[in-house]
Amino acid sequence: MGQSYRELIAWQKGIDLVTEIYEVTRLFPREELYGLSNQLRRAAVSVPSNIAEGQARFSPKEFHHFLAMARGSLVEVETQIIIAEKLKYLEQEACRSLLERTAELGRILNGLLASIKPK
């Protein structure tokens, strides 16, 4: 646990996800600025933020808790991506790409959670 949160692959992939979410939500309709677009951005930002905060706590129990919160935010992102596609705010290809990215990050988070057993 001595490494910086910036060295964690999960955090790096989370940052990449946030970047991509911001890029695609720029194309959402103007009326969604404070709706789905904002919610999706906030949920995406929450993923790497929780990873970083948890790692900075230096407690395996707290790190596990924050990783679980990051995973919760990640499934929020996935759900909102699917909603955006159904509303035709996202092209099918963009949706597929984002869901592949979230699935990969989910697997990484699950592995990290499994490796940190809270006492």
Protein Blocks (a to p, Z undefined) as FASTA:
>chain_A
ZZcfklpmklmmmmmmmmmmmmmmmmpcfklmmmmmmmmmmmmmmmmmmmmmmmmnopak
lmmmmmmmmmmmmmmmmmmmmmmmmnopacfklmmmmmmmmmmmmmmmmmmmmmmccZZ
